[in-house]
């Protein structure tokens, strides 16, 4: 087998492993390590830099550079060392890395836990379940609010957790995939507009917008194509996407959320509480019908269809890049 084809194998192998295994609880995960690195650097840099808006922004920039560098160089070094031992070892190591970078099954599993709790009538359990996958406050959500939060996180994370990582894996293999996960994790941990994160999270949030700009829009188009395969209302999905794709503080988050809202005929988003502070947000989509529990598995089917459409495209791009550099 030509070397450039050999180098493309980790992507589909990791994709299949993710669909089969997901993210088992209790198994060490590199993204958890990235999160711990971010927390440790935040504590250190807050002590080293002045407690002023400018000082905290500079601390955030240094934190971003250090985290991105470590998250990229470490897997690159591991793969280089594995390659020195055996190409089979490198193949296995990079396949495992690709598996851990993707989150298709875990996103479905965690959101379906919310669905199961709602179906059982246990609102308190459903609030706890959705609180594991969203950043907003969930203690006061009603059934519709819990369901809406779960659908929104599947829609948004279809890009952040699956389709965008596939693009970065295609462009640069596992090291670039981990770079993307670091960028995304820094934004999710620090990218808030309220104290104490407003200033230290400024650069992580802005740079996440930059590195998600193209992936978010490609993901929206893939979701529309997936909606067509599933027989959803693609015309309405396109209409809401054109109208509401910028109805969010981030230029990227509403790209996939608007498509999902249009395909399902739902109104998503709106005001939400974060860390005890109410954030006023516009609605996305139209209320063609009331949201129901089964909209969660519908969103998951949309996610899976988009992921299966994205895989051959990502693999083709990976092969082209490897062939070009061969």
Phi, psi and omega in degrees: 000133178303149184300323183292328176287322177301318181291342180273346186298323182303329183296304179293326178296316178295322179299313180294319178300319179297317180295327183276313190261323185070216178241088182300134178294138179096344178274130179304138183231133182302326181294328174297319177297321177298318178298319179293323176297316179300315181297317180295317179293323178299313180299316182294312186288332175296329178282328186277330185257153181301145180275058177236161178306316179295318180296319181289326176295320177295320177300319178296323179293317178296317178302317181298313182297316182293316182294316179297320181294311181298317183293337179266315186289322183298308177296328177298317179293319179298316180293323177297315179296318178298320179295329178293331180278307183195139175296331177294321179295318178296318178301313180296317182295316181289327176297317177297320178297315179299319176303315185284339178283328182273155185219035184295304184292320182294323178296317177295313184299315183291322179288327178288338172296323176295315179301314181297320179293320177296317180296330179281350181084009182266091184294321181298318179292322179293324176296318178296320181295315180288333177295341178282344185236000177234159180267349183281166173286134186242356189297333184252007182290140172273184183301316180295321179294320177296314180298316181297318180298321180293316179297318180298319182289327174295317181296311182292316184279354170300328174276303186298323187262344187227298191285318176294314175302322177300320179296315181291326174297321178294322184284324187213018178069195185300321179302317179288330175297317178290328173302313180297317180298324177295315179301314182292322180291321177299319178294317182292332181270328188239345190278055178251155182265001181252154174300147006267015187257351189306316184267315181291336179268003184299304182292318175304320180291316182294320181286331172297321176301319182295311186282350175256359187300305180287314180303322181296321181285323174296321179296321178298318179293322177294322177294322176297317178295321177296321177299322177296317179297326183270003179074026179275176184279083184294323179301315178289325176300317178293320181297313181291323176301312180298323186276319193246008187292348176248016179277057181200152179298324175276142178288354186248325190299323183279354180299306180280328181295322180293321177298314181298316180299317181291318181296323182270349181072037185241163168254121182246181177066217188092183184301146178209153179262134175229121179052040176080006181244129179282127177251121179280123182226144176288159175280157176237124180092176180243150179276081175284337176200166178281146179291143180230164182306320185290355174291339177293305176297331176297316178296324179292321177296322177297317178301311183296318180297318179295320179296318180291329174289324184286330185303306181297328177293315179294319180295319177299318178296319179298316180297318178299316181295317180293322178295319181296324182267359183288000000 
